[in-house]
Amino acid sequence: MSDRPRNPGHAPRGSRALTLALAAAALVLGPGCGDDTTRAPPGQFVRSEHQRLAPASDLGDARTLAANNADFALALLHAAAPTGNFFFSPHSISLALAMTYAGAAGDTAADMRSALRFRQEPAVLHPAFNTLDQTLASRGQDAHGLDGTPFRLRITNALFAQQGFAILPSYLDLIAEHYGAGVSLLDFVTAPEPARQAINAWVAAVTEGRIPELLPQGAVDPSTVLVLLNAVYFNAAWDSAFSEASTAPGAFTLPDGSSVSVPLMHGRVGSTLAIGTGWRAAEIPYEGADISFLLVVPDDLAGFEATLDGARYQAIVAALQPSDVAITLPRFSLRSQLSLRPALSALGMARAFEAADLSALSPTDGLFISDVIHEGWVRVNEKGTEAAAATAVIVGRVSLPEEVVANRPFLFFVRDRPTGAILFAGRVTDPRP
């Protein structure tokens, strides 16, 4: 279940106009990202004194957010345009970028809102994420995981900042109240590699080792000032398991028309069914029935994907009806890791990767999003599904050049560089003609 605090208390805001400088000796203001403080990353930790807000009882805004996120998921699938196997968590990506969006202003906020399909106003969006997140965390009570251990759907947020990087208290309040997150302090300037390892260790811990190295070497460097992270871990048993005795080698047709032999699972697993022109879909529930595996099998995958958007996805879901369905599904395991920068740029966020207005997060000038890195891993077998994903939004500071400003008397020389010969020399004390 979720590792985040569930205390609905809300401290009064008060007036705090000054920014909070996150220094190496900063006071530790709160626990790690959750009740289990052993999951907190190493180093100093800073967070708002505000507790996470209780989820709304009315799920209307959360459902609207989920529908908008479905639009984003399918747009991102098209923009990322990977070939072959691909696995990702749209929810993880949306959460990590929502925390970034909470600190954005001006054109950066407008670009992100459009690219991410954030159609709700910020005052509605962030509480909707909070409600959706905590609603998901409540799933699977008394259910089991694929391995016989308890069901897990763990969604965890965290931020890592350079020591001395200033973050506005209002931003700390927002991510505490709606994302259950605080900020861990690391030293990217003089120790970028240990900082990278610390972040990767945190991700590995909250994904039960399934995402061991989210950030590759070189992903952070001395210009890095902030990394915003989300991790999702899922481990669930089918409501009605496939019989291992029924699994047998069978032919799987590849996109080029050739076939390979793979282990195919067979079973009647209490599903729902929808059939459309050129496609069939079945929904396989996990224990607890709230979460399911939606299987869509088109006659022509490329052609189907080209026309698949949020509206068509919702139509498929709406068409599902209870049915006694015989399911044939391969056992599989796969991993995908990629930079989302090209895809997000194509969706309209290109300017944020050059210069980002994050003035609602920090008073620091010259910030930009250097990359958004995502990794997903999944395995599906007769007993259920285990999946993990993590997203890192890496924020850097543009290295400003040293300045030489000739706004006072100066000397100048015209010289031959290979020989060092001074051809001309001069002094300017008054440049007026």
JOTAFEN-V600081 format. One record per residue. N is the residue number from 1. SS is DSSP state (A for helix, B for strand, O for the rest). PHI is phi in degrees with one decimal (* if undefined). Layout:
n=N ss=SS phi=PHI
n=N ss=SS phi=PHI
//
This chain:
n=1 ss=O phi=*
n=2 ss=O phi=-63.5
n=3 ss=O phi=-96.0
n=4 ss=O phi=-95.8
n=5 ss=O phi=-65.0
n=6 ss=O phi=-116.1
n=7 ss=O phi=-66.8
n=8 ss=O phi=-82.9
n=9 ss=O phi=-59.3
n=10 ss=O phi=-141.0
n=11 ss=O phi=-71.1
n=12 ss=O phi=-62.8
n=13 ss=O phi=-68.6
n=14 ss=O phi=71.3
n=15 ss=O phi=-107.8
n=16 ss=O phi=-134.0
n=17 ss=O phi=-80.4
n=18 ss=O phi=-77.0
n=19 ss=O phi=-75.7
n=20 ss=B phi=-96.3
n=21 ss=B phi=-83.1
n=22 ss=O phi=-86.7
n=23 ss=O phi=-103.3
n=24 ss=O phi=-60.1
n=25 ss=O phi=-98.2
n=26 ss=O phi=-61.9
n=27 ss=O phi=-70.9
n=28 ss=O phi=-78.2
n=29 ss=O phi=-94.2
n=30 ss=O phi=-169.6
n=31 ss=O phi=-77.7
n=32 ss=O phi=-70.8
n=33 ss=O phi=-74.5
n=34 ss=O phi=144.7
n=35 ss=O phi=-69.8
n=36 ss=O phi=-86.1
n=37 ss=A phi=-70.2
n=38 ss=A phi=-67.7
n=39 ss=A phi=-85.6
n=40 ss=O phi=-62.4
n=41 ss=O phi=-65.6
n=42 ss=O phi=-69.4
n=43 ss=O phi=95.6
n=44 ss=O phi=-66.2
n=45 ss=B phi=-134.6
n=46 ss=B phi=-129.5
n=47 ss=O phi=-151.8
n=48 ss=O phi=-63.3
n=49 ss=O phi=-76.7
n=50 ss=O phi=-72.3
n=51 ss=O phi=-91.4
n=52 ss=O phi=-64.8
n=53 ss=O phi=-75.8
n=54 ss=O phi=-67.7
n=55 ss=O phi=-68.8
n=56 ss=O phi=-68.7
n=57 ss=O phi=-74.7
n=58 ss=O phi=-89.9
n=59 ss=O phi=-90.0
n=60 ss=A phi=-57.5
n=61 ss=A phi=-66.3
n=62 ss=A phi=-66.1
n=63 ss=A phi=-68.0
n=64 ss=A phi=-62.2
n=65 ss=A phi=-59.9
n=66 ss=A phi=-62.0
n=67 ss=A phi=-66.2
n=68 ss=A phi=-66.0
n=69 ss=A phi=-65.6
n=70 ss=A phi=-64.8
n=71 ss=A phi=-58.6
n=72 ss=A phi=-64.2
n=73 ss=A phi=-57.7
n=74 ss=A phi=-75.8
n=75 ss=A phi=-64.4
n=76 ss=A phi=-67.7
n=77 ss=A phi=-58.8
n=78 ss=A phi=-66.9
n=79 ss=A phi=-70.4
n=80 ss=A phi=-68.1
n=81 ss=O phi=45.4
n=82 ss=O phi=-74.1
n=83 ss=O phi=-102.6
n=84 ss=O phi=77.0
n=85 ss=O phi=-62.1
n=86 ss=O phi=-156.7
n=87 ss=O phi=-143.6
n=88 ss=O phi=-152.4
n=89 ss=O phi=-117.2
n=90 ss=A phi=-58.7
n=91 ss=A phi=-64.9
n=92 ss=A phi=-62.6
n=93 ss=A phi=-63.7
n=94 ss=A phi=-62.5
n=95 ss=A phi=-64.4
n=96 ss=A phi=-61.9
n=97 ss=A phi=-77.2
n=98 ss=A phi=-65.0
n=99 ss=A phi=-64.8
n=100 ss=A phi=-69.4
n=101 ss=A phi=-58.7
n=102 ss=O phi=-61.2
n=103 ss=O phi=-100.4
n=104 ss=O phi=-91.3
n=105 ss=O phi=-146.1
n=106 ss=A phi=58.2
n=107 ss=A phi=-63.1
n=108 ss=A phi=-61.6
n=109 ss=A phi=-62.6
n=110 ss=A phi=-63.9
n=111 ss=A phi=-63.2
n=112 ss=A phi=-65.9
n=113 ss=A phi=-59.2
n=114 ss=A phi=-69.7
n=115 ss=A phi=-63.4
n=116 ss=O phi=-89.1
n=117 ss=O phi=61.6
n=118 ss=O phi=-83.0
n=119 ss=O phi=-90.4
n=120 ss=O phi=-92.3
n=121 ss=O phi=-65.5
n=122 ss=A phi=-52.1
n=123 ss=A phi=-65.1
n=124 ss=A phi=-101.0
n=125 ss=A phi=-60.2
n=126 ss=A phi=-67.0
n=127 ss=A phi=-61.7
n=128 ss=A phi=-66.2
n=129 ss=A phi=-60.7
n=130 ss=A phi=-60.8
n=131 ss=A phi=-65.9
n=132 ss=A phi=-61.6
n=133 ss=A phi=-59.6
n=134 ss=A phi=-74.4
n=135 ss=A phi=-65.3
n=136 ss=A phi=-62.0
n=137 ss=A phi=-66.5
n=138 ss=O phi=-87.1
n=139 ss=O phi=-71.3
n=140 ss=O phi=76.8
n=141 ss=O phi=-59.9
n=142 ss=O phi=68.4
n=143 ss=O phi=-87.5
n=144 ss=B phi=-116.0
n=145 ss=O phi=-91.6
n=146 ss=O phi=-57.0
n=147 ss=O phi=-95.9
n=148 ss=O phi=88.5
n=149 ss=O phi=-80.9
n=150 ss=B phi=-61.2
n=151 ss=O phi=-52.6
n=152 ss=B phi=-133.7
n=153 ss=B phi=-133.4
n=154 ss=B phi=-109.2
n=155 ss=B phi=-123.0
n=156 ss=B phi=-130.1
n=157 ss=B phi=-117.6
n=158 ss=B phi=-159.1
n=159 ss=B phi=-128.6
n=160 ss=B phi=-126.3
n=161 ss=B phi=-125.1
n=162 ss=B phi=-65.8
n=163 ss=O phi=-54.9
n=164 ss=O phi=93.7
n=165 ss=O phi=-75.5
n=166 ss=B phi=-85.2
n=167 ss=B phi=-123.2
n=168 ss=O phi=-67.7
n=169 ss=A phi=-56.9
n=170 ss=A phi=-62.4
n=171 ss=A phi=-71.5
n=172 ss=A phi=-58.4
n=173 ss=A phi=-60.8
n=174 ss=A phi=-63.4
n=175 ss=A phi=-72.2
n=176 ss=A phi=-72.7
n=177 ss=A phi=-70.8
n=178 ss=A phi=-110.2
n=179 ss=A phi=-125.3
n=180 ss=O phi=60.9
n=181 ss=O phi=-118.8
n=182 ss=O phi=-131.3
n=183 ss=B phi=-125.1
n=184 ss=B phi=-97.2
n=185 ss=B phi=-99.5
n=186 ss=B phi=-129.9
n=187 ss=O phi=-113.4
n=188 ss=O phi=-75.9
n=189 ss=O phi=-69.9
n=190 ss=O phi=-103.1
n=191 ss=O phi=-141.6
n=192 ss=A phi=-64.6
n=193 ss=A phi=-69.3
n=194 ss=A phi=-60.1
n=195 ss=A phi=-64.4
n=196 ss=A phi=-60.5
n=197 ss=A phi=-65.4
n=198 ss=A phi=-64.6
n=199 ss=A phi=-64.6
n=200 ss=A phi=-62.0
n=201 ss=A phi=-64.6
n=202 ss=A phi=-64.0
n=203 ss=A phi=-61.4
n=204 ss=A phi=-60.2
n=205 ss=A phi=-65.4
n=206 ss=A phi=-81.1
n=207 ss=O phi=-108.7
n=208 ss=O phi=52.9
n=209 ss=O phi=81.1
n=210 ss=O phi=-80.1
n=211 ss=O phi=-117.5
n=212 ss=O phi=-78.4
n=213 ss=O phi=-147.6
n=214 ss=O phi=-62.8
n=215 ss=O phi=-92.8
n=216 ss=O phi=-73.1
n=217 ss=O phi=-57.5
n=218 ss=O phi=88.3
n=219 ss=O phi=-67.5
n=220 ss=O phi=-118.8
n=221 ss=O phi=-150.2
n=222 ss=O phi=-60.0
n=223 ss=O phi=-84.1
n=224 ss=B phi=-70.6
n=225 ss=B phi=-119.8
n=226 ss=B phi=-159.6
n=227 ss=B phi=-129.2
n=228 ss=B phi=-103.4
n=229 ss=B phi=-129.1
n=230 ss=B phi=-131.7
n=231 ss=B phi=-134.0
n=232 ss=B phi=-126.2
n=233 ss=B phi=-127.0
n=234 ss=B phi=-135.1
n=235 ss=B phi=-146.4
n=236 ss=B phi=-144.2
n=237 ss=B phi=-89.4
n=238 ss=B phi=-60.1
n=239 ss=O phi=-63.1
n=240 ss=O phi=-134.8
n=241 ss=O phi=-70.6
n=242 ss=O phi=-71.6
n=243 ss=O phi=-79.0
n=244 ss=A phi=-62.5
n=245 ss=A phi=-66.6
n=246 ss=A phi=-88.0
n=247 ss=O phi=-74.1
n=248 ss=B phi=-149.9
n=249 ss=B phi=-61.6
n=250 ss=B phi=-153.2
n=251 ss=B phi=-83.0
n=252 ss=B phi=-120.6
n=253 ss=B phi=-82.9
n=254 ss=O phi=-83.6
n=255 ss=O phi=-57.0
n=256 ss=O phi=-84.1
n=257 ss=O phi=95.7
n=258 ss=O phi=-76.5
n=259 ss=B phi=-132.6
n=260 ss=B phi=-130.8
n=261 ss=B phi=-94.2
n=262 ss=B phi=-137.1
n=263 ss=B phi=-70.2
n=264 ss=B phi=-108.7
n=265 ss=B phi=-87.5
n=266 ss=B phi=-133.4
n=267 ss=B phi=177.8
n=268 ss=B phi=-102.0
n=269 ss=O phi=-120.9
n=270 ss=O phi=64.6
n=271 ss=O phi=-108.4
n=272 ss=B phi=-114.8
n=273 ss=B phi=-137.1
n=274 ss=B phi=-140.4
n=275 ss=B phi=-130.3
n=276 ss=B phi=-131.3
n=277 ss=O phi=-66.1
n=278 ss=O phi=83.1
n=279 ss=B phi=-158.4
n=280 ss=B phi=-133.6
n=281 ss=B phi=-137.0
n=282 ss=B phi=-138.4
n=283 ss=B phi=-115.0
n=284 ss=B phi=-111.5
n=285 ss=B phi=-80.8
n=286 ss=B phi=-91.7
n=287 ss=O phi=-53.3
n=288 ss=O phi=96.8
n=289 ss=O phi=70.7
n=290 ss=O phi=-71.6
n=291 ss=O phi=-111.3
n=292 ss=B phi=-140.0
n=293 ss=B phi=-106.8
n=294 ss=B phi=-94.8
n=295 ss=B phi=-102.4
n=296 ss=B phi=-120.6
n=297 ss=B phi=-118.3
n=298 ss=B phi=-86.5
n=299 ss=O phi=-67.8
n=300 ss=O phi=-127.5
n=301 ss=A phi=-60.9
n=302 ss=A phi=-61.9
n=303 ss=A phi=-66.4
n=304 ss=A phi=-66.5
n=305 ss=A phi=-61.1
n=306 ss=A phi=-63.3
n=307 ss=O phi=-109.6
n=308 ss=O phi=-85.3
n=309 ss=O phi=-128.9
n=310 ss=A phi=-59.8
n=311 ss=A phi=-65.4
n=312 ss=A phi=-69.2
n=313 ss=A phi=-59.9
n=314 ss=A phi=-62.4
n=315 ss=A phi=-66.1
n=316 ss=A phi=-62.9
n=317 ss=A phi=-61.5
n=318 ss=A phi=-65.5
n=319 ss=A phi=-82.7
n=320 ss=O phi=-64.7
n=321 ss=B phi=-132.9
n=322 ss=B phi=-55.9
n=323 ss=O phi=-160.2
n=324 ss=O phi=-85.8
n=325 ss=O phi=-110.9
n=326 ss=B phi=-88.4
n=327 ss=B phi=-102.0
n=328 ss=B phi=-120.0
n=329 ss=B phi=-145.6
n=330 ss=B phi=-72.4
n=331 ss=O phi=-68.4
n=332 ss=B phi=-157.2
n=333 ss=B phi=-147.0
n=334 ss=B phi=-152.2
n=335 ss=B phi=-137.4
n=336 ss=B phi=-130.8
n=337 ss=B phi=-137.7
n=338 ss=B phi=-159.0
n=339 ss=B phi=-83.2
n=340 ss=O phi=-90.2
n=341 ss=A phi=-57.6
n=342 ss=A phi=-62.4
n=343 ss=A phi=-67.3
n=344 ss=A phi=-67.1
n=345 ss=A phi=-62.8
n=346 ss=A phi=-64.4
n=347 ss=A phi=-82.8
n=348 ss=A phi=121.7
n=349 ss=A phi=-102.5
n=350 ss=A phi=-57.3
n=351 ss=A phi=-64.9
n=352 ss=A phi=-66.8
n=353 ss=A phi=-84.2
n=354 ss=O phi=-107.9
n=355 ss=O phi=-156.1
n=356 ss=O phi=-116.5
n=357 ss=O phi=-86.9
n=358 ss=O phi=-112.9
n=359 ss=O phi=-71.0
n=360 ss=O phi=-84.6
n=361 ss=O phi=-108.1
n=362 ss=O phi=-148.2
n=363 ss=O phi=-79.5
n=364 ss=O phi=-69.2
n=365 ss=O phi=-87.5
n=366 ss=O phi=74.1
n=367 ss=B phi=-89.8
n=368 ss=B phi=-154.9
n=369 ss=B phi=-86.4
n=370 ss=B phi=-80.2
n=371 ss=B phi=-169.8
n=372 ss=B phi=-127.2
n=373 ss=B phi=-109.0
n=374 ss=B phi=-132.8
n=375 ss=B phi=-137.9
n=376 ss=B phi=-131.6
n=377 ss=B phi=-139.8
n=378 ss=B phi=-150.1
n=379 ss=B phi=-137.2
n=380 ss=B phi=-128.1
n=381 ss=O phi=-140.9
n=382 ss=O phi=-62.7
n=383 ss=O phi=-90.0
n=384 ss=B phi=162.0
n=385 ss=B phi=-137.3
n=386 ss=B phi=-123.3
n=387 ss=B phi=-145.8
n=388 ss=B phi=-147.2
n=389 ss=B phi=-153.5
n=390 ss=B phi=-148.6
n=391 ss=B phi=-132.5
n=392 ss=B phi=-122.5
n=393 ss=B phi=-100.8
n=394 ss=B phi=-102.5
n=395 ss=B phi=-108.9
n=396 ss=B phi=-119.0
n=397 ss=B phi=-115.7
n=398 ss=O phi=-61.0
n=399 ss=O phi=-73.8
n=400 ss=O phi=-77.5
n=401 ss=O phi=-69.7
n=402 ss=O phi=-64.5
n=403 ss=O phi=-110.7
n=404 ss=O phi=-121.4
n=405 ss=O phi=-109.1
n=406 ss=O phi=-88.9
n=407 ss=O phi=-112.1
n=408 ss=O phi=-152.1
n=409 ss=O phi=-51.3
n=410 ss=B phi=-147.2
n=411 ss=B phi=-105.6
n=412 ss=B phi=-146.0
n=413 ss=B phi=-139.4
n=414 ss=B phi=-107.0
n=415 ss=B phi=-131.1
n=416 ss=O phi=-88.5
n=417 ss=O phi=-67.3
n=418 ss=O phi=-64.2
n=419 ss=O phi=-102.1
n=420 ss=O phi=83.8
n=421 ss=O phi=-69.4
n=422 ss=B phi=-87.1
n=423 ss=B phi=-85.1
n=424 ss=B phi=-142.6
n=425 ss=B phi=-144.7
n=426 ss=B phi=-159.1
n=427 ss=B phi=-133.4
n=428 ss=B phi=-120.2
n=429 ss=O phi=-111.6
n=430 ss=O phi=-150.0
n=431 ss=O phi=-78.1
n=432 ss=O phi=-65.7
n=433 ss=O phi=-66.5
//
